[in-house]
Amino acid sequence: MYERKIPEMLDCGLAVAIKVVGGKWKAWIIDCIKRDIRRPSAIHREMHEVDSRIINLHLKELEEYRIIEKKVYAEVPARVEYWFTEVGKSILPVINILEEWGNEHKEYIYRNNAE
C-alpha cells in the first residue's frame, strides 16, 4: 500500500470512515458484495465503467482494512469470493443510509449540477 510522507490524522471518527469508504468506488464495491456479487469477475462486470486495476486496488485496500476478506476455494479453476468481516458488516447501515440519501436527493443534485 502507498505510504504517505505526511502522517494522516486519524484521531477523528469521520476521517477514519472516509478513509475506509471514501473515494469514488469503494462504496459501490461494498454495495456489490452486500448484494451477493462476490466474485471479482462479477464485480468487474457490474462496475464495467471502472478500470479493473482500480477495482482490484480498492478490493485490496478494503481487505487490508479488514472490511472484507477473500476466500479462495480449492477448486480447478480456482474460485475467489469476497465476504464481509464482522467490522465490515457493521458498515452496511452507513452504506444503506448513504444510498437512501442519494436516492432521495439525486434529482436535486442532478438538476443543480447540470447548470
Secondary structure, 3 states (H helix, E strand, C coil): CCCCCCCCCCCCHHHHHHHHHCCCCHHHHHHHHHCCCCCHHHHHHHCCCCCHHHHHHHHHHHHHCCCEEEEEECCCCCEEEEEECHHHHHCHHHHHHHHHHHHHHHHHHHHHHCC
